Amino acid sequence: MVRILPMAASSSLHLASLCPLSRTSSSSTAAVVVRSVSNFRLGVSSAGSRGVHLGTDSTPRQLFGIKASMLVKKISGIEASASGNMAQASTAVGEEESLEWVKKDNRRLLHVVYRVGDLDKTIKFYTECLGMKLLRKRDIPEEKYTNAFLGYGPEDSHFVVELTYNYGIDKYDIGTAFGHFGIAVEDVAKTVELVKAKGGKVTREPGPVKGGKTVIAFVEDPDGYKFELLERGPTPEPLCQVMLRVGDLDRSIGFYEKAYGMELLRKRDNPEYKYTIAMMGYGPEDKSAVLELTYNYGVKEYNKGNAYAQIAIGTDDVYKTAEAIKLHGGQVTREPGPLPGINTKITACLDPDGWKTVFVDNIDFVKELE
């Protein structure tokens, strides 16, 4: 069903998933065990969910030419005017250096994290209907959750999915903001027939995409997550897309280019169907996983639900990454620094629409895998 070309040796590094921190009482040891780097504890948004507070690195960072003098709140006369001019110039220098650095940073989409209600059932669907492989599975009984990693190749060189099952929770709200995942296959019709034979749900029969020629189809997994099947030739990255809806496409494109260092691969407007898409990523669509940002005419806000979690991206420097995100309007929700209990450095942030991304230090992650 899915033919995978071998990937060339790559310097791109993999991010293991971030699992919850184990809570300890005053009489227990102070050591905190961190088992993964993609979800800080993917609890549900309910009264019964348990959050985890991660310590932050509050050390001032002057990374892109932004001076501490900018933080002075009250000065007077000529000094105030001069300081203002210097601050403006310093900010401009900082933004310029930030833009240059993010384009050079070694980044790759590592995996996408989301919650499911029946892990074994979902694994069966992904392996038998979509042709994925179960790469690893981990149960954390003390935190009452289980992870499973699936994809079309090793995690250190392929974009993969990380499924999270929280004990006793069999249903989540996907909402209206998340769109779908994309999988490239050589024969869409044949894949659809396989899905039907296995009892899967087909929501859109094979045929040309609206406003285009590519043959596609849509299927749903047991939790209702949609997968778009795209007919393509052999590719090294069959799990090729994550589609998210945004309220201001130009704003999102600017943010992902400047803060995340992604490239606008293409943009297509479909006035007949009242939507516009932008494909963003770190490499060509036929060889790497990309984000598909969708703007529906006139729709500014969506319900995100509590099912989809985040995307993980590797970086050479989480500190510079966090500063770049702040410079370009993003919200850093976890300041950069090492995770308690291990040395892996991460930072987490939200884009202008509230979509979460976790960046992880590449070298630290390799050490963690070892």
Order of alpha helices (4+ residues) and beta strands (2+ residues): alpha-beta-alpha-beta-beta-beta-beta-alpha-beta-beta-beta-beta-alpha-beta-beta-beta-beta-alpha-beta-beta-beta-alpha
